[in-house]
């Protein structure tokens, strides 16, 4: 294209690029392709809070094909709900959602380490 347009001067940037390309071809080294982007997992967690009823936390870990690698589901006792709330607090759902996330990360730490 450069020659067809009648250009007689090759810009410095193009010269450097062509020299780099020539060195890479001469080196003939295999190109490494990182396939770790295939190694991802999803951690889904949830919590429920009912002041006069059942409260709990749960979660599951899925691989890139949607296979369940593990799960947990635990009842949260009224004593724990009371212990993590202040006197005027009506709900602890925010705290329980955080507990579910922390539990999932801790429980599945070996399964999620080094993965997206």
Rosetta constraint file for C-alpha pairs under 8 A:
AtomPair CA 1 CA 5 HARMONIC 6.23 0.50
AtomPair CA 2 CA 6 HARMONIC 6.83 0.50
AtomPair CA 2 CA 7 HARMONIC 5.89 0.50
AtomPair CA 3 CA 7 HARMONIC 5.75 0.50
AtomPair CA 3 CA 8 HARMONIC 7.28 0.50
AtomPair CA 10 CA 14 HARMONIC 6.50 0.50
AtomPair CA 10 CA 15 HARMONIC 6.47 0.50
AtomPair CA 11 CA 15 HARMONIC 6.32 0.50
AtomPair CA 12 CA 16 HARMONIC 6.19 0.50
AtomPair CA 13 CA 17 HARMONIC 6.21 0.50
AtomPair CA 14 CA 18 HARMONIC 6.11 0.50
AtomPair CA 15 CA 19 HARMONIC 6.17 0.50
AtomPair CA 16 CA 20 HARMONIC 6.14 0.50
AtomPair CA 17 CA 21 HARMONIC 6.16 0.50
AtomPair CA 18 CA 22 HARMONIC 6.12 0.50
AtomPair CA 19 CA 23 HARMONIC 6.22 0.50
AtomPair CA 20 CA 24 HARMONIC 6.26 0.50
AtomPair CA 21 CA 25 HARMONIC 6.25 0.50
AtomPair CA 22 CA 26 HARMONIC 6.13 0.50
AtomPair CA 23 CA 27 HARMONIC 6.04 0.50
AtomPair CA 24 CA 28 HARMONIC 6.34 0.50
AtomPair CA 24 CA 29 HARMONIC 7.48 0.50
AtomPair CA 35 CA 39 HARMONIC 7.80 0.50
AtomPair CA 36 CA 115 HARMONIC 7.57 0.50
AtomPair CA 37 CA 116 HARMONIC 7.19 0.50
AtomPair CA 38 CA 64 HARMONIC 7.16 0.50
AtomPair CA 39 CA 63 HARMONIC 7.88 0.50
AtomPair CA 39 CA 64 HARMONIC 6.78 0.50
AtomPair CA 39 CA 115 HARMONIC 5.53 0.50
AtomPair CA 39 CA 116 HARMONIC 6.57 0.50
AtomPair CA 40 CA 63 HARMONIC 6.40 0.50
AtomPair CA 40 CA 64 HARMONIC 5.60 0.50
AtomPair CA 40 CA 115 HARMONIC 5.11 0.50
AtomPair CA 40 CA 116 HARMONIC 4.46 0.50
AtomPair CA 41 CA 61 HARMONIC 6.82 0.50
AtomPair CA 41 CA 62 HARMONIC 5.56 0.50
AtomPair CA 41 CA 63 HARMONIC 4.55 0.50
AtomPair CA 41 CA 64 HARMONIC 5.74 0.50
AtomPair CA 41 CA 112 HARMONIC 6.70 0.50
AtomPair CA 41 CA 115 HARMONIC 6.76 0.50
AtomPair CA 41 CA 116 HARMONIC 6.35 0.50
AtomPair CA 42 CA 61 HARMONIC 5.73 0.50
AtomPair CA 42 CA 62 HARMONIC 5.20 0.50
AtomPair CA 42 CA 63 HARMONIC 6.53 0.50
AtomPair CA 42 CA 64 HARMONIC 7.76 0.50
AtomPair CA 43 CA 59 HARMONIC 7.07 0.50
AtomPair CA 43 CA 60 HARMONIC 5.85 0.50
AtomPair CA 43 CA 61 HARMONIC 4.57 0.50
AtomPair CA 43 CA 62 HARMONIC 6.50 0.50
AtomPair CA 43 CA 104 HARMONIC 7.19 0.50
AtomPair CA 44 CA 59 HARMONIC 5.33 0.50
AtomPair CA 44 CA 60 HARMONIC 5.44 0.50
AtomPair CA 44 CA 61 HARMONIC 6.48 0.50
AtomPair CA 45 CA 57 HARMONIC 7.53 0.50
AtomPair CA 45 CA 58 HARMONIC 5.66 0.50
AtomPair CA 45 CA 59 HARMONIC 3.98 0.50
AtomPair CA 45 CA 60 HARMONIC 6.58 0.50
AtomPair CA 45 CA 97 HARMONIC 7.53 0.50
AtomPair CA 45 CA 100 HARMONIC 5.83 0.50
AtomPair CA 45 CA 101 HARMONIC 6.01 0.50
AtomPair CA 45 CA 104 HARMONIC 7.15 0.50
AtomPair CA 46 CA 57 HARMONIC 5.92 0.50
AtomPair CA 46 CA 58 HARMONIC 5.56 0.50
AtomPair CA 46 CA 59 HARMONIC 6.20 0.50
AtomPair CA 46 CA 97 HARMONIC 6.00 0.50
AtomPair CA 46 CA 100 HARMONIC 6.26 0.50
AtomPair CA 46 CA 101 HARMONIC 7.91 0.50
AtomPair CA 47 CA 55 HARMONIC 7.42 0.50
AtomPair CA 47 CA 56 HARMONIC 5.60 0.50
AtomPair CA 47 CA 57 HARMONIC 4.32 0.50
AtomPair CA 47 CA 58 HARMONIC 6.34 0.50
AtomPair CA 47 CA 93 HARMONIC 6.84 0.50
AtomPair CA 47 CA 96 HARMONIC 5.78 0.50
AtomPair CA 47 CA 97 HARMONIC 5.21 0.50
AtomPair CA 47 CA 100 HARMONIC 6.48 0.50
AtomPair CA 48 CA 54 HARMONIC 7.66 0.50
AtomPair CA 48 CA 55 HARMONIC 5.03 0.50
AtomPair CA 48 CA 56 HARMONIC 5.26 0.50
AtomPair CA 48 CA 57 HARMONIC 6.52 0.50
AtomPair CA 48 CA 93 HARMONIC 6.59 0.50
AtomPair CA 48 CA 96 HARMONIC 7.48 0.50
AtomPair CA 49 CA 53 HARMONIC 7.77 0.50
AtomPair CA 49 CA 54 HARMONIC 6.72 0.50
AtomPair CA 49 CA 55 HARMONIC 4.37 0.50
AtomPair CA 49 CA 56 HARMONIC 6.74 0.50
AtomPair CA 49 CA 91 HARMONIC 7.21 0.50
AtomPair CA 49 CA 92 HARMONIC 6.96 0.50
AtomPair CA 49 CA 93 HARMONIC 5.72 0.50
AtomPair CA 49 CA 96 HARMONIC 7.84 0.50
AtomPair CA 50 CA 54 HARMONIC 5.68 0.50
AtomPair CA 50 CA 55 HARMONIC 5.66 0.50
AtomPair CA 51 CA 55 HARMONIC 7.95 0.50
AtomPair CA 51 CA 91 HARMONIC 7.30 0.50
AtomPair CA 54 CA 75 HARMONIC 7.37 0.50
AtomPair CA 54 CA 76 HARMONIC 7.70 0.50
AtomPair CA 55 CA 75 HARMONIC 6.01 0.50
AtomPair CA 55 CA 76 HARMONIC 5.23 0.50
AtomPair CA 55 CA 77 HARMONIC 7.20 0.50
AtomPair CA 55 CA 78 HARMONIC 7.99 0.50
AtomPair CA 56 CA 73 HARMONIC 7.26 0.50
AtomPair CA 56 CA 74 HARMONIC 5.55 0.50
AtomPair CA 56 CA 75 HARMONIC 4.28 0.50
AtomPair CA 56 CA 76 HARMONIC 4.62 0.50
AtomPair CA 56 CA 96 HARMONIC 7.73 0.50
AtomPair CA 57 CA 73 HARMONIC 5.85 0.50
AtomPair CA 57 CA 74 HARMONIC 5.46 0.50
AtomPair CA 57 CA 75 HARMONIC 6.60 0.50
AtomPair CA 57 CA 76 HARMONIC 6.96 0.50
AtomPair CA 57 CA 96 HARMONIC 6.75 0.50
AtomPair CA 57 CA 97 HARMONIC 7.34 0.50
AtomPair CA 57 CA 99 HARMONIC 7.46 0.50
AtomPair CA 57 CA 100 HARMONIC 5.30 0.50
AtomPair CA 58 CA 71 HARMONIC 7.38 0.50
AtomPair CA 58 CA 72 HARMONIC 5.21 0.50
AtomPair CA 58 CA 73 HARMONIC 4.11 0.50
AtomPair CA 58 CA 74 HARMONIC 6.20 0.50
AtomPair CA 58 CA 100 HARMONIC 6.07 0.50
AtomPair CA 59 CA 71 HARMONIC 5.52 0.50
AtomPair CA 59 CA 72 HARMONIC 5.42 0.50
AtomPair CA 59 CA 73 HARMONIC 6.62 0.50
AtomPair CA 59 CA 100 HARMONIC 6.95 0.50
AtomPair CA 59 CA 104 HARMONIC 6.38 0.50
AtomPair CA 60 CA 68 HARMONIC 6.91 0.50
AtomPair CA 60 CA 69 HARMONIC 7.49 0.50
AtomPair CA 60 CA 70 HARMONIC 5.66 0.50
AtomPair CA 60 CA 71 HARMONIC 4.03 0.50
AtomPair CA 60 CA 72 HARMONIC 6.44 0.50
AtomPair CA 60 CA 104 HARMONIC 7.54 0.50
AtomPair CA 61 CA 68 HARMONIC 5.84 0.50
AtomPair CA 61 CA 69 HARMONIC 5.39 0.50
AtomPair CA 61 CA 70 HARMONIC 5.39 0.50
AtomPair CA 61 CA 71 HARMONIC 6.26 0.50
AtomPair CA 61 CA 108 HARMONIC 7.51 0.50
AtomPair CA 62 CA 66 HARMONIC 5.32 0.50
AtomPair CA 62 CA 67 HARMONIC 5.31 0.50
AtomPair CA 62 CA 68 HARMONIC 4.54 0.50
AtomPair CA 62 CA 69 HARMONIC 5.54 0.50
AtomPair CA 62 CA 70 HARMONIC 7.49 0.50
AtomPair CA 63 CA 67 HARMONIC 5.44 0.50
AtomPair CA 63 CA 68 HARMONIC 6.64 0.50
AtomPair CA 63 CA 69 HARMONIC 6.67 0.50
AtomPair CA 70 CA 108 HARMONIC 7.77 0.50
AtomPair CA 72 CA 104 HARMONIC 7.88 0.50
AtomPair CA 76 CA 80 HARMONIC 6.50 0.50
AtomPair CA 76 CA 81 HARMONIC 6.98 0.50
AtomPair CA 77 CA 81 HARMONIC 6.45 0.50
AtomPair CA 78 CA 82 HARMONIC 6.11 0.50
AtomPair CA 79 CA 83 HARMONIC 6.10 0.50
AtomPair CA 80 CA 84 HARMONIC 6.30 0.50
AtomPair CA 81 CA 85 HARMONIC 6.37 0.50
AtomPair CA 81 CA 92 HARMONIC 6.77 0.50
AtomPair CA 82 CA 86 HARMONIC 7.83 0.50
AtomPair CA 84 CA 92 HARMONIC 7.38 0.50
AtomPair CA 84 CA 95 HARMONIC 7.52 0.50
AtomPair CA 85 CA 89 HARMONIC 6.03 0.50
AtomPair CA 85 CA 91 HARMONIC 7.68 0.50
AtomPair CA 85 CA 92 HARMONIC 6.24 0.50
AtomPair CA 92 CA 96 HARMONIC 6.17 0.50
AtomPair CA 93 CA 97 HARMONIC 6.02 0.50
AtomPair CA 94 CA 98 HARMONIC 6.38 0.50
AtomPair CA 95 CA 99 HARMONIC 6.17 0.50
AtomPair CA 96 CA 100 HARMONIC 6.10 0.50
AtomPair CA 97 CA 101 HARMONIC 6.35 0.50
AtomPair CA 98 CA 102 HARMONIC 6.11 0.50
AtomPair CA 99 CA 103 HARMONIC 5.92 0.50
AtomPair CA 100 CA 104 HARMONIC 6.11 0.50
AtomPair CA 101 CA 105 HARMONIC 6.21 0.50
AtomPair CA 102 CA 106 HARMONIC 6.07 0.50
AtomPair CA 103 CA 107 HARMONIC 5.79 0.50
AtomPair CA 104 CA 108 HARMONIC 5.86 0.50
AtomPair CA 104 CA 109 HARMONIC 7.92 0.50
AtomPair CA 105 CA 109 HARMONIC 5.44 0.50
AtomPair CA 105 CA 112 HARMONIC 7.87 0.50
AtomPair CA 108 CA 112 HARMONIC 6.23 0.50
AtomPair CA 109 CA 113 HARMONIC 5.87 0.50
AtomPair CA 112 CA 116 HARMONIC 7.72 0.50
